[in-house]
Amino acid sequence: MPGVVVIGAGPGIGSAVARRFAREGMTIALIARTVKTVETAAETVAEAAAPGARVVALTADSADEKALRAALDSAAEELGTPDVIVYNAAIIQPDVPGELPVTAHMDAWAVNVVGAITAASHVAPSMVERGGGSIIITGGMPEPKREYVSLSLGKAGVRTLVELLDQTYGGDGVHVASVTVDGPVAPGTDFDPDDIAEHYWRLHMQPREQWEHEILHSVRTTEAVRMQ
């Protein structure tokens, strides 16, 4: 049974992406920092899942390397090597230049970027051995904003990381990409998480000769889709 691991399975994009893949009959492993968050997400995903799809709930702080690797190992015990890894964890906070202490910047960087490195490097070798897979990271801030310094730096790091991971694993069949979300996520808006989740499914389903490495979800792209 093909499987998907969603890291950062909160009530917005993470849960929506999990529901989208679960509707296709894929088994889902959800990883979140707290039991309450992951259990709530698991309930909504199970309700949307096609018959036969299973939902596995796991906890780990994405900035805790040991805990995240252990959670990924537990997911692999349930799913085998996953077909898809979705890294959706982030610290989203307003901060201007010089406002945050060094420790707070390091905490944000650890979640926004380093956790994605940990997850990708832990799973990608097995994907390569199996013959392929998808690693999709949630991006944002296509242009830096001085009101969101730590997030702007983190999302710039994500964009670079996708390129580096593609250089490392892309030639062996692992599709690495990001979905860059240029706005606040909320149901019923141009940034509805269910609409955004469609990008993740499309990226995973792309044949190799059509691989994209970044999809931008903005007001303009939403309007273009509605006009089709």
SULDAHU-V982221 format. One record per pair of residues at least 12 apart in sequence whose ideal C-beta (glycine too) atoms are under 7 Angstrom apart, sorted by the first residue. I is the first residue (numbers start at 1). GAP is how many residues later the second one is. D is the distance in Angstrom with one decimal. If there is no record, write none. Layout:
# SULDAHU-V982221
I:GAP:D
I:GAP:D
This chain:
# SULDAHU-V982221
1:26:5.1
2:24:5.1
2:81:4.5
3:23:6.1
3:24:4.4
3:26:6.5
3:76:3.1
3:77:6.7
3:79:4.7
3:80:6.1
4:17:4.6
4:22:5.3
4:24:5.3
4:78:6.0
4:79:6.4
4:80:4.3
4:82:6.7
5:24:4.6
5:26:6.7
5:67:6.8
5:70:5.0
5:77:4.8
5:80:5.1
5:81:7.0
6:12:4.8
6:22:6.6
6:24:5.4
6:25:6.9
6:80:4.6
6:82:6.4
7:24:4.6
7:55:5.9
7:79:6.7
7:80:5.0
7:81:6.3
7:82:5.5
7:112:5.8
8:24:6.8
8:54:6.6
8:79:6.7
8:80:3.5
8:81:3.4
8:82:6.9
9:21:3.9
9:22:6.2
9:23:4.6
9:28:7.0
9:29:5.8
9:32:4.4
10:22:6.5
10:27:6.0
12:173:4.7
12:181:4.8
13:75:5.5
13:125:5.9
13:172:6.0
13:180:5.0
13:183:5.7
13:184:6.9
14:27:6.7
14:74:4.4
15:26:4.6
15:29:5.6
15:30:6.5
16:177:3.6
16:178:5.0
16:180:6.7
16:181:4.1
17:69:5.4
17:71:6.9
17:180:4.6
17:183:4.9
18:12:6.0
18:23:6.7
18:27:4.5
19:25:6.6
19:26:5.3
19:29:4.1
20:177:4.1
20:178:6.8
20:180:6.7
20:181:5.2
21:63:6.9
21:180:6.7
22:23:5.2
22:26:5.5
22:27:3.8
22:28:6.7
22:31:5.1
22:33:6.9
23:25:5.7
23:26:6.9
23:27:5.8
24:26:6.6
25:25:4.1
25:27:6.0
25:28:5.1
26:27:6.1
27:26:5.6
27:27:4.5
27:52:5.5
28:17:5.6
28:25:6.9
28:27:5.1
28:28:7.0
29:27:4.3
29:29:6.2
29:46:3.7
29:49:6.2
29:50:5.9
30:12:5.7
30:15:6.8
30:25:6.8
30:26:6.9
30:27:5.3
30:28:6.7
31:27:4.9
31:29:5.4
31:40:5.0
32:27:6.4
33:26:6.7
33:28:5.0
34:25:6.7
35:24:5.7
38:19:4.5
38:20:6.7
38:21:5.8
39:18:5.8
42:13:4.9
42:15:4.3
56:19:6.4
56:22:4.9
58:13:4.5
58:16:5.6
58:17:6.3
62:27:4.1
62:49:5.5
62:53:3.4
63:44:6.8
63:47:3.9
63:48:4.9
63:52:5.8
65:53:5.3
68:47:6.3
68:50:5.4
68:51:6.5
69:49:6.7
69:53:5.4
72:47:6.5
72:50:5.2
72:51:6.1
81:45:4.3
81:46:6.2
81:49:4.9
82:41:6.5
82:51:6.8
83:50:5.6
83:51:6.7
84:49:6.6
84:50:4.6
84:52:6.8
84:120:5.4
85:34:5.8
85:35:6.8
85:38:5.3
85:50:4.8
86:50:5.1
86:114:6.2
87:28:6.8
87:29:4.4
87:32:5.4
87:50:4.6
87:51:6.8
88:50:4.5
89:22:5.4
89:26:5.5
90:21:6.2
90:22:5.2
90:48:6.8
90:64:6.8
91:16:6.8
91:17:4.4
91:20:4.9
91:21:6.1
92:59:5.8
93:57:6.5
93:58:6.9
94:53:5.5
94:54:5.9
95:53:6.9
95:54:5.2
95:55:5.5
96:50:6.0
96:51:6.2
96:53:6.3
97:49:6.4
97:52:5.6
100:50:6.1
105:45:5.7
108:42:4.1
108:46:6.0
109:45:6.2
112:42:3.0
112:45:6.7
112:46:6.9
113:41:5.6
113:44:4.0
113:45:6.2
113:48:6.2
116:21:5.3
116:42:6.7
116:45:6.0
117:44:6.5
120:15:5.2
120:45:5.4
124:45:4.7
124:50:5.5
127:47:5.0
128:41:6.1
128:44:4.2
128:45:6.8
128:46:6.2
131:42:5.7
132:41:3.5
132:42:6.2
133:41:5.3
134:41:4.6
134:69:6.5
134:70:4.5
135:30:6.4
135:39:6.2
135:41:4.8
136:41:5.4
136:42:6.9
136:43:6.5
136:64:5.4
136:67:5.6
137:21:5.4
137:25:6.2
137:41:4.7
138:41:5.8
138:43:6.7
139:16:5.3
139:19:4.7
139:20:6.2
139:39:3.9
139:40:6.3
139:41:3.9
140:15:4.7
140:40:6.0
140:41:5.0
140:42:7.0
141:14:4.1
142:38:5.4
142:40:5.4
142:74:6.1
144:12:6.8
158:20:5.8
159:19:6.5
159:55:7.0
162:14:5.4
162:15:6.4
162:16:4.9
162:51:5.8
162:52:6.9
166:47:6.1
175:28:6.9
175:31:6.9
175:36:5.4
176:37:6.7
177:26:4.9
177:35:6.1
177:36:4.9
177:37:6.4
178:36:5.1
179:17:6.6
179:20:4.7
179:21:6.1
179:36:5.1
179:38:6.3
180:34:5.9
180:35:6.9
180:36:4.8
180:37:6.8
181:15:6.1
181:36:5.0
182:34:6.3
182:35:6.6
182:36:4.1
183:35:6.6
183:36:6.8
190:29:4.9
190:32:4.4
191:26:7.0
195:27:6.7
196:21:5.3
199:16:4.7
199:18:6.2
203:12:6.6
